[in-house]
Amino acid sequence: MNVLVLKPGSRHLGYALYSVGKAATVMTGEVRDYRRGGEDQQVMGEAMAELWEKATHRGAVLSLAVEVTSGGSEFGPCVLADEAVLEQLSSQAGQAPLHLPVVISLVRACQHVLPQMPVILTFQSAFFADLPARERSYGLDPDMAARLGLQRTGQYGLYHAAACSHLVHLHKDEAKPPRIISICLDHQNELAAVLGRRPLLVTSGATTLEGLPGLTTTGEMDPSITLTLARELKWGPEQINRVLTQESGLRGLAGEPVTTLALFRSRANSSKLARDVMQYRLLLACGSAIAAMGGVDEIIFTGRYAEAGNRLGPWLCERLTRSRGMGNVSWRLCAQSLEQIVAELTVTTLAVSTDQAA
């Protein structure tokens, strides 16, 4: 039972074919320039037809699943992409989520090329739909913020939801839900404070620039820095955006491309500043999470670079337990891949849809 998971990017289409029965990823890769700079459904359809032929050589495919960063607060983590859902997404496309036109075009291309194949949308933002208003809101006029979609949404809700569900199951016999610090180590690094399954805090914001330093993104910084870059260096919006999103973060601090996992496996002096900044920002974020929850019971690492938690986990726990009034804090890794999480959600959603139709 295979699910073809699609990860649409600005230029390339990532994909992974996951076998639910074997609990293994059987094929991964990316289709380069799958949209040729636009949302041409014919071009996307041609790319999907080639990808579909490659996928079906590995066995029958149950469904297509598309990972979506944000779809507002209207959707759960996983929905069948029917016409009503696509129309609702289209109504949001003119606001903040700039990726939505690409997602909508990709889904329609899939439906055209493979009309009998169900397409499932999985939303990273759904996990954060219940964030407290005090955490979700910026210091902006509420009406303007709502109109423009300017609110904190988080970027890796699927990872956090899977990790916290695992911990809630482990603590099922306890009277109170566990207080969890969930740390996703991926292209953008993100920390969430979660009481059981309810998020109370997340470091990422309306875009990937807020929060912890990512592989190539700055993390939190003074917004007026962009004005300084424009005034002093005469940079335009495109160059500023490129530097802040593609040449900053851990790459900028280390002076070369580096992953979070490679950074903490290495002890090279050239990477020391990047390690120090990342660890320090994580420690500060842990302090905020503990304040939001009134303590912490577990730290869990997830994401494609979760193994870096083998170094970060002991370092964080040792410093947190030094704090007055803090008991022992434990940490662990969650090894689930994004394609595994998405594929399992897809199978469950299809089963529910079939039961409802019957």
C-alpha positions in Angstrom: 0.0 0.0 0.0 1.9 3.0 -1.3 1.2 6.7 -0.9 3.0 9.3 -3.1 3.8 12.3 -1.0 4.3 15.6 -2.8 6.2 18.5 -1.4 5.7 21.6 -3.7 8.4 24.2 -3.5 9.0 27.5 -5.2 11.1 25.9 -8.0 11.3 22.1 -7.4 8.7 19.4 -6.5 10.0 17.1 -3.8 8.4 13.7 -3.6 8.6 10.5 -1.6 6.9 7.2 -2.2 6.1 5.6 1.1 5.0 2.0 1.7 2.6 1.9 4.7 2.6 -1.9 4.8 6.4 -2.1 4.8 6.8 1.1 7.0 9.5 2.3 4.6 10.2 4.9 2.0 10.8 3.2 -1.3 11.6 6.2 -3.5 12.6 9.8 -3.0 13.7 12.7 -5.3 12.6 16.0 -6.8 11.2 17.2 -10.1 13.2 20.3 -11.1 11.5 23.3 -12.5 8.2 21.6 -12.4 6.3 24.9 -12.9 8.7 26.9 -15.1 8.3 30.0 -13.1 4.5 30.0 -13.0 1.4 28.0 -12.1 0.9 26.4 -15.6 -1.3 23.4 -15.0 -0.3 21.8 -18.3 3.4 21.9 -17.4 2.6 20.6 -13.9 0.5 17.8 -15.5 3.3 16.7 -17.7 5.7 16.6 -14.7 3.1 14.6 -12.7 2.5 12.1 -15.6 6.2 11.3 -15.7 6.4 11.0 -11.9 3.4 8.8 -11.8 4.9 6.4 -14.3 8.0 6.2 -12.2 6.0 5.6 -9.0 3.8 2.9 -10.3 6.9 0.9 -11.4 7.4 0.4 -7.6 3.9 -0.9 -7.0 0.3 0.2 -6.8 -0.3 3.7 -5.4 -3.3 4.2 -3.0 -3.3 8.0 -3.1 -1.5 11.2 -3.7 -0.8 13.4 -0.6 0.3 17.0 -0.8 2.1 18.7 2.1 0.8 22.3 2.6 2.5 24.7 5.0 -0.6 26.8 5.8 -4.2 26.6 4.9 -5.6 29.0 7.6 -7.6 27.7 10.6 -10.5 26.2 8.5 -9.0 22.8 7.9 -7.9 19.9 10.0 -4.5 18.2 9.5 -5.7 16.1 6.6 -8.6 16.6 4.1 -9.7 15.2 0.7 -9.0 17.8 -2.0 -12.5 18.2 -3.5 -13.9 21.2 -5.3 -15.3 22.9 -2.1 -11.9 22.6 -0.4 -10.0 24.0 -3.5 -12.5 27.0 -3.7 -12.0 27.7 0.0 -8.2 27.7 -0.5 -8.5 29.9 -3.5 -10.3 32.5 -1.4 -7.3 32.6 0.9 -4.7 32.7 -1.8 -4.7 36.5 -2.1 -3.8 36.9 1.6 -0.6 35.7 3.3 0.0 32.1 2.2 1.9 32.8 -1.1 2.4 29.1 -1.7 -1.4 28.4 -2.1 -1.7 29.2 -5.8 1.1 26.7 -6.5 -0.6 24.1 -4.4 -4.0 24.6 -6.0 -2.6 24.4 -9.5 -0.7 21.3 -8.6 -3.8 19.6 -7.2 -5.8 20.5 -10.3 -3.0 19.2 -12.6 -3.0 15.9 -10.6 -6.8 15.7 -10.9 -6.6 16.3 -14.7 -3.9 13.7 -15.3 -5.1 11.1 -12.8 -8.9 11.8 -12.4 -9.6 8.6 -10.5 -6.8 9.0 -7.9 -7.8 10.7 -4.6 -5.6 13.7 -3.6 -5.2 14.4 0.1 -4.0 17.7 1.5 -2.1 17.7 4.8 -1.7 21.0 6.6 1.2 21.8 8.8 -0.6 24.8 10.2 -3.6 22.8 11.5 -1.8 21.8 14.7 -1.5 25.5 15.6 -5.1 26.5 14.9 -5.8 26.4 18.7 -2.9 28.6 19.7 -3.9 31.1 22.5 -4.7 34.5 21.0 -1.9 36.0 23.1 0.6 33.8 21.3 -1.0 34.0 17.9 -1.3 37.8 17.7 1.2 40.4 16.8 1.2 44.0 18.2 -0.8 45.2 15.2 -4.4 46.4 14.6 -6.5 43.2 14.9 -8.7 44.1 11.9 -5.7 44.8 9.7 -3.9 41.7 10.9 -6.9 39.5 10.2 -7.4 41.0 6.7 -3.8 40.3 5.7 -3.5 37.0 7.5 -0.7 38.3 9.8 -0.6 35.9 12.7 1.8 33.3 14.1 1.1 29.9 12.5 4.1 27.7 12.9 5.7 25.7 10.1 6.0 22.0 11.3 2.7 21.1 12.9 2.7 17.6 11.5 6.0 16.7 13.1 5.0 18.2 16.5 1.5 16.5 16.4 3.1 13.1 15.8 5.7 13.5 18.5 3.3 14.8 21.1 0.7 12.1 20.4 3.5 9.5 21.0 4.3 11.1 24.4 0.6 11.5 25.4 0.2 7.7 24.8 3.3 7.0 27.0 1.8 9.2 29.8 -1.8 7.9 29.4 -2.0 6.6 32.9 -1.1 10.0 34.5 -3.7 12.4 35.9 -2.3 15.4 34.0 -1.2 15.8 30.4 2.5 15.9 29.9 4.2 19.3 29.5 6.2 18.9 26.3 8.9 20.9 24.6 8.8 19.7 21.0 11.9 20.7 18.9 11.7 20.2 15.2 15.2 20.2 13.5 14.7 20.6 9.8 15.3 23.2 7.1 13.8 25.8 9.5 14.3 24.9 13.2 11.2 25.3 15.4 10.3 24.8 19.0 6.8 24.4 20.4 5.5 24.2 23.9 2.6 21.7 24.0 0.4 20.8 26.9 -0.6 17.2 26.0 -1.8 17.8 22.4 -2.5 21.6 22.7 0.2 24.0 21.6 0.7 27.0 23.8 3.8 28.6 22.1 5.7 28.3 18.9 8.9 30.0 17.8 8.1 30.4 14.1 5.7 33.1 13.0 3.8 34.2 9.9 6.8 33.3 7.8 10.0 31.2 8.1 12.1 34.2 9.1 10.8 34.5 12.6 12.1 32.3 15.5 15.2 30.1 15.5 17.9 30.3 12.9 17.3 27.9 10.0 19.7 26.3 7.6 19.6 29.4 5.4 17.0 31.7 7.2 18.0 34.4 9.7 15.6 33.6 12.5 14.3 36.4 14.7 15.9 39.8 14.0 15.1 43.5 14.3 12.8 44.3 11.4 14.6 47.6 10.8 17.6 45.7 9.6 15.9 45.3 6.3 15.6 49.1 6.1 19.3 49.4 6.9 20.2 47.0 4.1 18.1 48.9 1.6 19.5 52.3 2.7 23.2 51.5 3.3 23.8 48.8 0.6 21.2 50.0 -1.9 19.6 46.5 -2.0 16.2 46.0 -3.4 13.4 43.7 -2.1 14.5 40.7 -4.1 18.2 40.9 -3.0 17.2 41.4 0.6 14.8 38.5 0.5 17.5 36.2 -1.1 20.1 37.1 1.5 17.7 36.7 4.5 16.1 33.4 3.2 18.9 31.7 1.3 22.3 32.9 2.6 21.7 33.5 6.3 21.0 31.4 9.4 23.4 28.6 10.1 24.9 28.9 6.6 25.6 32.6 7.2 27.1 32.0 10.7 29.2 29.0 9.6 30.3 30.6 6.3 29.3 27.6 4.3 26.2 25.4 3.7 25.6 23.1 6.7 22.8 21.0 8.2 21.8 21.1 11.8 22.9 17.5 12.1 26.3 18.1 10.5 26.8 21.2 12.6 26.5 19.3 15.9 28.4 16.3 14.8 31.3 18.6 13.9 33.6 20.3 16.3 35.3 22.5 13.7 36.3 26.0 15.1 34.8 27.5 11.9 31.4 26.4 13.0 31.6 27.4 16.7 29.7 30.6 16.3 26.8 28.8 14.5 26.7 26.1 17.2 26.8 28.7 20.0 24.0 30.9 18.6 21.8 27.9 17.8 22.2 26.4 21.3 21.7 29.7 23.0 18.5 30.5 21.0 17.2 27.0 21.8 17.9 27.5 25.5 16.1 30.9 25.5 13.1 29.3 23.7 13.0 26.5 26.2 12.8 29.1 29.0 9.8 30.7 27.2 8.2 27.3 26.8 8.6 26.5 30.5 7.1 29.8 31.5 4.1 29.2 29.2 3.5 25.7 30.6 4.5 26.2 34.2 7.3 23.6 33.9 8.3 20.8 31.6 8.2 17.0 31.7 9.7 15.9 28.4 11.8 17.3 25.6 11.4 15.5 22.2 13.3 16.1 19.0 11.8 15.5 15.6 12.4 16.5 12.0 14.8 15.2 9.4 17.8 16.2 11.6 16.3 14.9 14.8 19.5 12.9 15.5 21.2 16.2 16.4 19.1 15.9 19.6 21.6 13.3 20.8 24.0 16.2 21.4 21.4 19.0 22.1 19.2 17.0 24.4 21.8 16.3 27.2 23.1 19.9 26.8 19.7 21.5 27.3 18.6 19.1 30.1 21.8 19.7 32.1 21.3 23.5 31.9 17.5 23.4 32.6 17.9 21.2 35.7 20.3 23.7 37.1 17.5 26.2 37.4 15.9 26.7 40.8 12.9 24.6 41.4 13.3 22.4 38.2 13.3 18.7 38.6 14.9 16.2 36.3 14.1 16.8 32.6 14.2 13.9 30.2 14.6 14.0 26.4 14.1 11.5 23.5 14.0 11.4 19.7 11.0 10.8 17.5 12.3 9.0 14.4 9.2 9.4 12.2 9.8 10.9 8.8 7.5 13.5 7.3 6.4 11.1 4.5 5.6 8.4 7.1 3.4 10.9 9.1 1.7 12.1 5.9 1.2 8.6 4.5 -0.4 7.3 7.7 -2.7 10.4 8.0 -3.7 9.8 4.3 -4.7 6.2 4.9 -6.7 7.2 7.9 -8.5 10.0 6.0 -9.3 7.8 3.1 -10.8 5.1 5.4 -13.0 7.7 7.1 -14.1 9.1 3.8 -15.0 5.6 2.6 -17.0 4.9 5.7 -18.9 8.2 5.4 -19.7 7.6 1.8 -21.0 4.1 2.6 
